[in-house]
Amino acid sequence: MRWISSFTSLFILWIFFFTNALAQDQVCMDNMGAISEVASKQLGPVFDKLVCSKGIKPGKADWKWLEPKIQPLFNNIKKCSQKPDFPNYKPKIEKLADAIVAKCAKPSHNYCKDEDLKAIKSCAVSEALGWGLMNMDMLQYTSKKNCEKLVPCLMNPKTWAPGKKIIAEYAKHKGLSRIGSMARSVITSIAWDDAICIS
């Protein structure tokens, strides 16, 4: 599942970029890898089966479709028993996500390709750190007390269940888009052949 690192970075691991950018407590920092592994095990096989193995090429152009779908996942994470409650996706975390997509992802990137993922990763981490420095008021979410509650919640496979639904919706969306594109090509081809015959 080599591709999952960046897919989750651009889809699920905004949470981790957010937390890493602000993390002042060792509990949060020490568990980012373990949380990423849980997310990867939950979402990786689903993404591979429904997206990559079907020849779908997820990329920068899909962000406009994907971004509105992220809030339900954040809502699920906000159920973690920490105080203050985890922030809404909008407005601050949205700015981080948009910046990473705008500055780190190229239109040619395919998130199923390992080399494209590596190109995105370091840029995304850099953007997250810069964002953290500009949003010091968000430090309250990564205090030791909150990290002690947030980490077990993020390591619970059930927390990532909405991600599976979003992946399935994305695969269906791309499948319908491909069918529509093929249908348009066939219709255009038939119309062109008819025009030649008539002339």
MARVO-470929 format. One record per residue: y, x, z of N, C-alpha, C in turn. Coordinates in Angstrom, 2 decimals, decimal comma. Atoms other than C-alpha are relative to their C-alpha. Layout:
BEGIN
n_c2	n_c1	n_c3	ca_c2	ca_c1	ca_c3	c_c2	c_c1	c_c3
Y	X	Z	Y	X	Z	Y	X	Z
...
//
This chain:
BEGIN
n_c2	n_c1	n_c3	ca_c2	ca_c1	ca_c3	c_c2	c_c1	c_c3
-1,19	0,84	0,00	0,00	0,00	0,00	1,25	0,88	0,00
-1,11	-0,93	0,01	2,41	2,81	-0,88	1,31	-0,68	-0,34
-1,22	0,68	0,45	4,86	0,36	-2,44	0,67	-0,82	1,09
-0,54	0,94	-0,97	5,32	-1,71	0,67	1,19	0,55	0,77
-1,08	-0,56	-0,80	7,70	0,72	2,38	1,36	-0,43	-0,51
-1,32	0,38	0,49	10,59	-0,04	0,08	0,13	-1,50	-0,18
-0,10	1,45	0,12	9,73	-3,65	-0,58	0,43	-0,59	1,33
-0,39	0,52	-1,30	9,91	-4,32	3,11	1,38	0,49	0,39
-1,36	-0,47	-0,26	13,02	-2,18	3,29	1,02	-0,94	-0,61
-0,95	0,85	0,71	14,71	-4,43	0,79	-0,17	-1,47	0,30
0,28	1,41	-0,22	13,21	-7,63	2,04	-0,15	-0,30	1,49
0,26	0,25	-1,40	11,84	-7,56	5,58	0,69	1,02	0,91
-0,45	-1,02	-0,93	12,98	-4,27	7,04	1,50	0,18	0,08
-1,43	-0,03	-0,35	16,66	-5,06	7,03	0,09	0,05	1,53
0,06	0,00	-1,45	15,72	-5,64	10,65	-0,08	1,43	0,52
0,20	-1,36	-0,48	14,60	-2,05	11,01	1,19	0,88	-0,32
-1,20	-0,75	0,32	17,59	-0,61	9,19	1,08	-0,34	1,01
-0,99	0,47	-0,97	19,77	-2,71	11,45	-0,25	0,62	1,37
0,33	-0,52	-1,33	17,93	-1,60	14,59	0,13	1,52	0,04
-0,12	-1,45	0,04	17,71	2,05	13,54	1,44	0,45	-0,02
-1,41	-0,36	0,10	21,40	2,08	12,74	0,69	-0,04	1,35
-0,67	0,22	-1,28	22,27	0,95	16,24	-0,78	0,54	1,20
0,90	-0,28	-1,12	19,32	2,07	18,34	0,53	1,11	0,91
-0,41	-0,96	-1,01	20,50	3,80	21,49	-1,14	0,23	0,99
1,09	-0,08	-0,96	17,26	3,27	23,37	-1,26	0,52	-0,67
1,19	-0,63	0,54	14,09	5,28	22,89	-1,11	-1,01	-0,31
1,04	1,01	0,23	11,91	2,14	23,08	0,08	-0,51	-1,44
-0,17	0,49	1,38	13,36	0,82	19,81	-0,35	1,10	-1,00
0,19	-1,08	0,96	13,38	4,19	18,06	-1,46	0,43	-0,10
1,40	-0,46	-0,01	9,83	5,13	19,10	-0,96	-0,98	-0,66
0,93	1,02	0,49	8,34	1,88	17,82	0,28	-0,48	-1,42
-0,32	0,45	1,35	9,93	1,52	14,39	-1,17	0,19	-0,97
1,14	-0,25	0,88	6,92	3,11	12,68	-1,12	-0,99	0,22
1,07	0,95	-0,33	4,45	0,87	14,49	0,33	-1,40	-0,49
-0,43	1,32	0,47	6,47	-2,24	13,68	-0,11	-0,08	-1,52
0,09	-0,05	1,46	6,68	-1,21	10,03	-1,44	-0,14	-0,46
1,42	0,08	0,35	2,90	-0,81	9,97	-0,53	-1,42	0,14
0,42	1,39	-0,18	2,37	-4,31	11,35	0,52	-0,86	-1,14
-0,59	0,77	1,09	4,77	-5,77	8,79	-0,71	0,29	-1,32
0,67	-0,39	1,23	3,07	-3,81	6,01	-1,39	-0,62	-0,11
1,36	0,56	0,01	-0,42	-4,98	7,00	0,03	-1,51	-0,22
-0,11	1,45	0,16	0,75	-8,60	7,14	0,48	-0,38	-1,40
-0,64	0,39	1,26	2,82	-8,62	3,97	-0,50	0,77	-1,22
0,44	-0,83	1,11	1,40	-5,79	1,87	-1,06	-0,61	-0,89
1,04	0,59	0,84	-1,83	-7,42	0,70	0,46	-1,23	-0,77
-0,51	1,21	0,65	-0,01	-10,67	-0,08	0,89	0,38	-1,18
-0,91	-0,44	1,05	2,67	-8,87	-2,08	-0,77	0,62	-1,17
0,80	-0,64	1,04	0,08	-6,80	-3,96	-0,74	-1,03	-0,84
0,80	1,02	0,68	-2,08	-9,81	-4,80	0,84	-0,93	-0,86
-0,79	1,02	0,68	0,68	-12,22	-5,81	1,08	0,56	-0,92
-1,12	-0,54	0,77	3,27	-9,87	-7,28	-0,43	1,19	-0,86
0,28	-1,22	0,76	2,29	-6,32	-8,27	-1,21	-0,12	-0,92
1,23	0,09	0,80	-1,24	-7,09	-9,48	0,13	-0,98	-1,16
-0,23	0,98	1,07	0,15	-9,89	-11,67	0,94	0,55	-1,08
-0,89	-0,60	0,98	2,41	-7,50	-13,56	1,46	-0,38	0,19
-1,39	0,34	-0,30	5,57	-8,90	-11,97	0,71	1,28	0,45
-0,76	-1,21	-0,32	8,26	-6,23	-11,64	1,22	-0,36	0,85
-1,14	0,34	-0,86	10,45	-7,00	-8,62	1,06	1,08	-0,03
-1,08	-0,98	0,08	13,84	-5,36	-8,79	1,33	-0,56	0,45
-1,35	0,32	-0,46	17,55	-5,49	-8,18	0,46	-1,39	-0,43
-0,43	1,30	0,53	18,06	-8,58	-10,35	-0,53	-1,17	0,83
0,60	1,08	-0,79	15,89	-10,59	-7,95	0,73	-0,25	1,32
-0,68	0,13	-1,28	18,24	-10,11	-4,99	0,74	-1,33	0,13
-0,76	1,27	-0,05	20,34	-13,15	-5,91	-0,93	-1,15	0,38
0,97	1,04	-0,35	17,20	-15,31	-5,66	-0,49	0,19	1,44
0,63	-0,30	-1,28	15,84	-13,56	-2,57	0,91	-0,20	1,21
-0,87	-0,04	-1,19	18,86	-13,32	-0,28	0,09	-1,33	0,75
-0,07	1,26	-0,76	19,19	-17,05	0,55	-1,29	-0,34	0,76
1,29	0,28	-0,64	15,51	-17,05	1,54	-0,20	0,79	1,30
0,21	-0,89	-1,13	15,96	-14,39	4,23	0,29	-0,66	1,35
-0,42	0,60	-1,27	17,60	-16,59	6,88	-1,17	-0,58	0,81
1,13	0,51	-0,79	14,33	-18,39	7,86	-0,77	1,09	0,74
0,68	-1,11	-0,66	12,77	-15,02	8,64	0,82	0,48	1,20
-0,86	-0,37	-1,12	15,75	-14,08	10,79	-0,09	-1,04	1,11
0,12	1,07	-1,00	15,47	-17,45	12,52	-1,27	0,18	0,83
1,26	-0,22	-0,69	11,87	-16,63	13,39	0,12	1,17	0,98
-0,19	-1,17	-0,86	12,85	-13,24	14,80	0,93	-0,34	1,16
-0,93	0,39	-1,07	15,65	-14,87	16,78	-0,71	-0,74	1,13
0,78	0,65	-1,06	12,93	-16,69	18,73	-0,51	1,00	1,03
0,39	-1,02	-0,96	12,11	-13,38	20,38	0,85	-0,16	1,26
-0,69	0,31	-1,27	13,03	-13,69	24,06	0,90	1,13	0,46
-0,97	-1,00	-0,43	15,97	-11,34	24,23	1,36	-0,65	0,15
-1,36	0,49	-0,20	19,53	-11,88	25,39	0,96	1,18	-0,11
-0,36	1,17	0,80	21,93	-11,97	23,70	-0,98	-0,21	-1,14
0,89	0,31	1,11	20,04	-13,70	20,93	0,30	0,91	-1,18
-0,18	-0,81	1,20	19,49	-11,71	17,76	1,06	-0,66	-0,88
-1,10	0,59	0,78	22,51	-12,18	15,47	-0,47	-0,71	-1,26
0,28	0,63	1,28	22,61	-14,39	12,41	0,05	1,04	-1,11
-0,02	-0,89	1,16	22,03	-12,77	9,04	1,43	0,17	-0,51
-1,39	-0,06	0,45	25,57	-13,66	8,02	0,92	0,02	1,22
-0,52	-0,74	1,14	28,12	-12,20	8,05	-0,33	1,49	0,00
0,04	-1,46	-0,07	27,50	-8,66	9,31	-1,24	0,62	-0,63
1,23	-0,60	0,54	23,85	-7,98	8,44	-0,06	-0,22	-1,50
-0,06	0,27	1,43	24,39	-9,60	5,05	0,75	1,12	-0,73
-0,78	-1,07	0,63	27,00	-6,92	4,29	-0,81	1,28	-0,14
0,87	-1,17	0,08	24,49	-4,18	5,07	-1,01	-0,17	-1,12
1,00	0,25	1,04	21,84	-5,75	2,85	0,62	0,09	-1,38
-0,66	-0,02	1,31	24,28	-6,27	-0,02	0,40	1,42	-0,40
-0,41	-1,38	0,29	25,53	-2,67	0,27	-1,19	0,84	-0,44
1,20	-0,75	0,38	22,00	-1,27	0,10	-0,44	-0,36	-1,41
0,40	0,42	1,34	21,17	-3,33	-2,96	0,97	0,54	-1,04
-1,03	-0,43	0,96	24,47	-2,47	-4,67	-0,01	1,51	-0,24
-0,15	-1,45	0,11	24,45	1,26	-3,94	-1,30	0,77	-0,19
1,26	-0,76	-0,01	20,79	2,22	-3,68	-1,01	-0,45	-1,05
0,97	0,52	0,97	18,88	0,01	-6,11	0,61	0,00	-1,40
-0,44	0,00	1,39	19,19	0,52	-9,87	-0,67	-1,17	-0,73
0,61	1,09	0,76	18,55	-2,25	-12,41	-1,39	0,35	-0,54
1,29	-0,43	0,56	15,63	-0,18	-13,75	-1,09	0,15	1,04
1,01	-0,19	-1,05	13,88	0,13	-10,38	-1,00	-1,16	0,05
1,09	0,96	-0,18	10,53	-1,61	-10,02	-0,59	0,27	1,38
0,41	-0,22	-1,38	9,63	-2,10	-6,35	-1,51	0,12	0,17
1,44	-0,24	-0,05	5,94	-1,85	-7,21	-0,32	1,46	-0,34
0,21	-1,40	0,40	6,42	1,80	-8,30	0,43	0,95	1,11
-0,24	-0,94	-1,09	6,19	4,58	-5,75	1,23	0,86	-0,21
-1,12	-0,89	0,25	8,72	6,85	-7,43	1,35	-0,71	0,14
-1,24	0,78	-0,15	11,34	4,08	-7,50	0,29	-0,27	1,47
-0,18	0,26	-1,43	10,76	3,35	-3,83	0,58	1,20	0,72
-0,49	-1,22	-0,63	11,34	6,95	-2,83	1,48	0,22	-0,32
-1,40	-0,18	0,40	14,62	6,97	-4,76	0,93	-0,89	0,81
-0,81	0,96	-0,75	15,86	3,98	-2,77	0,07	0,32	1,49
0,15	-0,08	-1,46	14,69	4,88	0,73	1,08	0,81	0,71
-0,96	-0,84	-0,72	16,96	7,79	1,74	1,41	-0,57	-0,09
-1,31	0,62	0,18	20,02	6,04	0,32	0,16	-1,18	0,95
-0,07	1,18	-0,86	19,20	2,88	2,26	0,18	0,38	1,46
-0,14	-0,45	-1,38	18,82	4,74	5,55	1,41	0,50	0,26
-1,37	-0,51	-0,12	22,15	6,49	4,97	1,01	-1,14	0,11
-0,89	1,16	-0,05	23,87	3,17	4,30	-0,08	-0,70	1,35
0,19	0,67	-1,29	22,38	1,70	7,47	0,68	0,76	1,13
-0,64	-0,80	-1,05	23,59	4,57	9,62	1,52	-0,13	-0,05
-1,44	0,18	0,16	27,10	4,28	8,20	0,45	-1,36	0,49
-0,30	1,37	-0,45	27,05	0,55	8,83	-0,01	-0,08	1,52
0,10	0,01	-1,45	25,97	1,15	12,42	1,24	0,58	0,67
-1,20	-0,62	-0,55	28,94	3,42	13,06	1,21	-0,90	-0,11
-1,13	0,91	0,22	31,29	0,76	11,72	-0,15	-1,31	0,78
0,26	1,27	-0,71	29,73	-2,02	13,82	-0,54	0,26	1,40
0,44	-0,38	-1,33	29,50	-0,60	17,31	-0,14	-1,19	0,95
0,12	1,19	-0,85	29,90	-4,08	18,79	-1,40	-0,58	-0,01
1,36	0,52	0,12	26,34	-4,76	17,68	-0,99	0,75	0,90
0,89	-0,80	-0,85	24,93	-2,19	20,13	-0,69	-0,83	1,08
0,58	0,84	-1,05	24,28	-4,96	22,64	-1,41	-0,49	-0,36
1,30	0,53	0,42	21,28	-6,06	20,55	-1,11	1,03	0,12
1,03	-1,04	-0,07	19,50	-2,71	20,92	0,08	0,76	1,32
0,04	-0,59	-1,34	19,93	-2,04	24,63	-1,46	0,16	0,42
1,37	-0,21	-0,48	16,86	-0,89	26,58	-0,67	-1,33	0,35
0,56	1,29	-0,42	16,37	-4,37	28,03	-0,41	-0,84	-1,20
0,31	0,78	1,19	16,50	-6,01	24,61	-1,13	0,62	-0,81
1,06	-0,65	0,76	14,30	-3,41	22,94	-1,37	-0,25	0,63
1,27	0,25	-0,69	11,62	-3,95	25,59	-0,55	-1,38	-0,33
0,43	1,35	0,39	11,51	-7,62	24,54	-0,19	-0,12	-1,50
0,03	0,12	1,45	12,15	-7,19	20,83	-1,21	0,68	-0,62
1,10	-0,76	0,60	9,49	-4,57	20,11	-1,33	-0,76	0,02
1,27	0,76	0,02	6,44	-6,64	21,26	0,06	-1,20	-0,95
-0,15	1,15	0,88	7,80	-9,62	19,35	-0,14	0,41	-1,46
0,08	-0,47	1,38	8,22	-7,62	16,13	-1,38	0,55	-0,34
1,35	-0,50	0,24	4,72	-6,20	16,56	-1,03	-1,13	-0,03
0,88	1,17	0,07	3,25	-9,72	16,69	-0,12	-0,44	-1,46
0,16	0,40	1,40	1,76	-10,59	13,26	0,61	-1,36	-0,33
-0,54	1,34	0,25	2,93	-14,20	13,66	1,49	0,03	-0,34
-1,44	-0,11	0,26	6,55	-13,04	13,55	0,27	0,13	-1,50
-0,20	-0,29	1,43	6,07	-12,05	9,90	-0,53	-1,10	-0,91
0,57	1,09	0,80	4,44	-15,31	8,77	0,97	-0,56	-1,05
-0,92	0,51	1,03	7,62	-16,58	7,02	0,11	0,92	-1,20
-0,05	-0,95	1,11	7,55	-13,41	4,92	-1,05	-0,30	-1,05
1,08	0,33	0,94	4,23	-14,46	3,38	0,40	-1,19	-0,87
-0,45	1,18	0,73	5,73	-17,80	2,40	1,04	0,37	-1,04
-1,05	-0,42	0,93	8,74	-16,12	0,80	-0,61	0,76	-1,17
0,67	-0,74	1,08	6,48	-13,77	-1,19	-0,68	-0,97	-0,96
0,67	1,00	0,85	4,45	-16,75	-2,45	1,02	-0,77	-0,84
-1,05	0,70	0,75	7,65	-18,58	-3,44	0,57	0,88	-1,10
-0,52	-0,95	0,99	8,90	-15,47	-5,22	-0,96	0,14	-1,18
1,00	-0,14	1,05	5,65	-15,05	-7,15	-0,02	-1,24	-0,89
-0,03	1,26	0,76	5,76	-18,71	-8,19	1,25	-0,06	-0,86
-1,28	-0,02	0,73	9,42	-18,38	-9,21	-0,09	0,91	-1,22
0,10	-0,95	1,11	8,69	-15,31	-11,34	-1,01	-0,46	-1,03
1,00	0,52	0,93	5,60	-16,93	-12,82	0,56	-1,08	-0,89
-0,63	1,07	0,78	7,56	-19,99	-13,91	1,04	0,56	-0,95
-1,00	-0,63	0,86	10,32	-17,77	-15,28	-0,66	0,64	-1,21
0,72	-0,66	1,10	7,78	-15,84	-17,36	-0,54	-1,03	-0,98
0,51	1,07	0,87	6,22	-19,05	-18,68	1,13	-0,57	-0,84
-1,16	0,52	0,72	9,66	-20,36	-19,60	0,45	0,95	-1,09
-0,40	-1,01	0,97	10,51	-17,11	-21,35	-0,97	0,05	-1,17
1,00	0,00	1,07	7,23	-17,16	-23,30	0,13	-1,24	-0,86
-0,16	1,24	0,75	7,77	-20,79	-24,27	1,20	0,08	-0,93
-1,19	-0,16	0,84	11,26	-19,99	-25,56	-0,28	0,91	-1,18
0,35	-0,93	1,08	9,85	-17,09	-27,58	-0,84	-0,68	-1,07
0,87	0,72	0,94	7,16	-19,30	-29,13	0,81	-1,00	-0,82
-0,82	1,00	0,69	9,65	-22,06	-29,96	0,92	0,68	-1,01
-0,89	-0,74	0,91	12,06	-19,53	-31,49	-0,77	0,50	-1,20
0,83	-0,51	1,09	9,24	-18,01	-33,52	-0,38	-1,10	-0,97
0,37	1,14	0,85	8,10	-21,42	-34,80	1,19	-0,46	-0,81
-1,21	0,43	0,70	11,66	-22,40	-35,66	0,35	0,98	-1,11
-0,31	-1,04	0,99	12,15	-19,11	-37,51	-0,96	-0,11	-1,19
0,99	0,15	1,07	8,90	-19,57	-39,47	0,30	-1,23	-0,85
-0,34	1,23	0,73	9,91	-23,13	-40,39	1,21	0,21	-0,88
-1,21	-0,25	0,78	13,30	-21,94	-41,55	-0,32	0,81	-1,24
0,39	-0,83	1,14	11,69	-19,34	-43,79	-0,75	-0,84	-1,03
0,77	0,86	0,90	9,27	-21,91	-45,24	0,91	-0,95	-0,77
-0,92	0,95	0,63	12,07	-24,38	-45,94	0,84	0,68	-1,06
-0,83	-0,71	0,96	14,19	-21,76	-47,64	-0,84	0,49	-1,17
//
